[in-house]
Amino acid sequence: MGEEIDNIENFEAKETSKKIPIGWQLLFWGLILWGIYYFVSYTPAISGWSQGKAYEESIGRGEAVPRP
Amino acid sequence: MSDYQYDNETVKGFIISSIFWGVVGILVGLWISIQMWAPSWNIPPYFTFGRLRVVHTNGLAFGLGIGAIFGICYYITMRLTKRPLLFPKLARFHLYLFNAAIALAALSLFAGMNQSLEYAELEWPLDVGVVILWVIFAVNIFGTIIKRKEEQMYISLWFIIATVITVAVLYIVNNLSIPAGLFKSYHLFAGVNSANVEWWYGHNAVGFIFTTPILAMFYYFLPKSTGIPIYSHRLSIIAFWSLVFAYLWTGAHHLIYTPLPDWIQTLAIVFTIFLIAPSWGSVVNGFYTVGTDWSKMQTNYLTKFFILGITFYGLQTIQGPTQGLRVVSQLIHYTDWVPGHVHMGTMGWVTMTVAASIYYIIPRIYDTEIYSEKIANTHFYLVLIGQLIFSITMWITGIQQGALWKAVNPDGSLKYTFMETLVRNYPFWKMRTVGGVIFTIGMLFFIYNIFMTIRKGKSLAAAKA
């Protein structure tokens, strides 16, 4: 079999091997920040929000299904 | 490297087995897609939708998916560790046991044996068999990696390790059950706990069968087939660790607006949305890699498989997390949108990447070239069109369905009966079958191409001998 042996150097670009695009970094940290905001806003023990309450309010607004 | 010779036979065995189960699963898929609009295609008791649907999902996830994963992970691991498998005979036994297990699984599902847990339908004796299969796989993969001859571990090996460990934990925990005879058992967990464990398992089956091993293939075969090294090693490592960390928290997004405690749902949504970042780490890396030389899209026929595959992965990992949001979930959950979403992942990302990997492997193993690049291109465009028709029709009808279900009169009563919402699916279900037929024809081109390549390789080898 004429198979060449894998050389790890051919898998990883040298000059850019440590680069992380700035747009991706913004996405990464942005989503973590958003996660903290969302967790605080929609956890009953922290914000007082609950699925049940949201449902009751939606009934008051004449909707079939609750909106958070 | 004739060292790999014996193991290559095992790799080949897994690939051919996965293709076989793939054909079965796809044909059953076509059949049940017809049953949606032509109920007479249900033939009780064995060929009703309820039984065929699980044969379709199990056949493709475990037969095609896991079969290809076993074979291709063995192939990748040997090459990245620069040595044959540590236990080659065990790997061969693994192949036979795998096929026996899938055959028995299909028969038991046809017979109606079912734990009633999605993607964990197999009854407990088969679960025991699956665990044995997985342990064999783990022993061989870890043994080979421990005894590796290349010190540095490329990113693909990390994804393979994560797959082996996580699937083992998920499968064992979710299948814990109390047997009530040989063919019947009850889930160890009850009620909300059962649902929570089931979807922790169910969602991570997507994560660690349809994602991590496929990314291992993507990271390995993209540089191999294009000759372009991966843009950023660091990005691939960060994407890997954040992906495996975040995935395991997300299962409860399948249980939005259920009796599951609100805070668990919220926590799952947080991790689900975060998952966009690690997923897109691989997407960005793939695009930056090929971005250094876009001409490869024309000069190398496999590049477009990988680029389209990773594009669908990127779309899937935006659409999926978005579906986890309460406001989106309340519109599309339980509608036909969901199969549209799932099949973009399975047909667009998984099958595309697996097929490209097989296109790469088979000619290498037989020391020849692919039988026909033209047929491979035809295969590519047919599966692309078929999959787009499938997903787009289901998205449209899913939104329609959700909107009709939610529509209320001023007095709060429902505007439409269930029947009224159902019949509007028919044209879309019919179009979906058309998409499925096109996809299937594409896959037949693929299989023909692979078998002709094998034939060519065999006759070349015979001529040399």
Interface residues (C-beta under 8 A of the other chain):
Chain A: M1 G2 E3 I5 D6 I8 E9 N10 F11 E12 A13 K14 T16 S17 K18 K19 I20 P21 G23 W24 L27 F28 L31 I32 W34 G35 Y38 F39 Y42 T43 P44 A45 W49 S50 Q51 I59 G62 E63 A64 V65 P66 R67 P68
Chain B: M1 S2 Y4 Q5 N8 R79 L80 K82 E150 Q152 Y154 Y219 Y220 P223 K224 G227 I228 P229 I230 Y231 S232 H233 R234 L235 I238 S242 Y257 D262 W263 Q265 T266 L267 I269 V270 F271 I273 F274 I276 A277 W280 G281 V284 Y288 T289 T292 R326 V327 Q330 R364 I365 D367 K406 A407 V408 P410 G412 L414
